[in-house]
Structures are given as C-alpha cells and as structure tokens.
Amino acid sequence: MSIASAKRTTYPVAKYADMFSAMGTEARLRIMQLLLKAHPEGLVVGEIQEELEIPNSTLSHHLDKLKNEDLVNVRRESTFLRYTANTEALQELLQFLYAECCTRNRALKPQAIVQICK
C-alpha cells in the first residue's frame, strides 16, 4: 500500500477517533443525549445548563469540543445560541462502526444491534 493510499484510509479512522474522544466524557455524552432527545429543535445553552447543572464556563468548553468535532451544530437566535445534534455526522460514525463490526468481519449480528435500539 502506498503512503498516499494509507493516509486516505487512516483519515476517516482518525476523524472518527476524534469524534469518539469528544464524546468520551460523561458531561459531553449527556449533552449529546439531551440534544438527540430535543431533535430537531435543539436546545439553547441555558436549557442545557439547567438540565445538567454544569457551570457556564465548563459547559461552554464541552460544547466547543463537540462543535469542533462536528458533532453539534450551533446557530444564533437573537441573543441565544441554539445547539442541535449533527445527526449526519452521527450517522456517518454509526455507519463506520456498523461496517466494521457487522459486515466486514461479522463480529456482531446486525439483528442484535437493531434489537438494542428498540
């Protein structure tokens, strides 16, 4: 495999590793859960803060990390910032996992994954 070819195949893996890392704290995973529950409307920062009882500066840090890894979208509404889960990025991440565990090497049975989700 050429160096260019190796870089092309490792780029998505590095990207997904960064996405998993961004969700790798309890607070950030809870933020993602909240935003998915509030999909597609999302939540303003005050609503997230109220629900999770996280100090504003800490919450801002967590939201920035999730935004930098493209896991959340943010839009300004007057004086508020509204955050939504980036479901397209999450779908891409899940497709990566599914391809690796359920189609390429069949480590898991697809029907077991679907049952978990029900």
Secondary structure, 3 states (H helix, E strand, C coil): CCHHHHHHHHHHHHHHHHHHHHCCCHHHHHHHHHHHHCCCCCEEHHHHHHHHCCCHHHHHHHHHHHHHCCCEEEEEECCEEEEEECHHHHHHHHHHHHHHHHHHCCCCCHHHHHHHHC
